[in-house]
Amino acid sequence: MADYRIKLIKGFQGRKDNQIATAHSLGLRKIGDVTIQPDNEATKGKIAKIAHLIEVTEA
């Protein structure tokens, strides 16, 4: 099972509170932040919710 490398590429200006909270739960605070997350259903759901703000690659 591979991990995901997630990078925040767009800011939070004008975004909904739940999208900001989802990004923060992944450890993304500002543009350019990168985090490694496990490949599980919870992570996939979070990625789907903010897919337009992030760039995802396999780590």
N, C-alpha and C positions, 0 to 999 in steps of 0.2 A: 504494500500500500504506500503510495507516494504522498508527499506533502505538497501544499500549495504555497507559492511565493506570491504575495499580494502586495501591490504597490498602488498608493493613492495618487491619481493623476489629475483629478479635478477637485476644486475646493468646495466648501460647504455653503457658500453664499447662496441664499434663496432655497436651500434644501429643507425638506421636512425634518422635524425633530427625530422621528423614528429612524430616518436614514443616517443622521448624524450619530445617533446612539449605536446603531449597528456598526458603523465604521469604528467608533471608539471601542466597541467590544472586541473588535479584531486587532486593536492596538494601533489604529491609524488616526493620527491627530492633525497632521499638516501635510500639504502636498509634498510628495517625494518620500514619505515614510514607507518602509518596507517591513513586512512581517511574514513569518513562516507559520502556517497553520496546518493542522492535520487534515487528512482526507476523510471526512465523515459527513453525515447528513446535516448536522448543525452548521458546519462551515459552508457546505454547498447552499444551504438556504440563505445564509448571510450574504454570500457572493451574489446570488440571484437578486437579492433585494437592492444591492448597490452596484450592480454590474456596470452601470453607466458612469461610475465615478472611479473605477479601479481597473488595473491591468493584472491579469492572473496568468502565471506560468507554473509549470510543475517544477518542484525543487528537487 
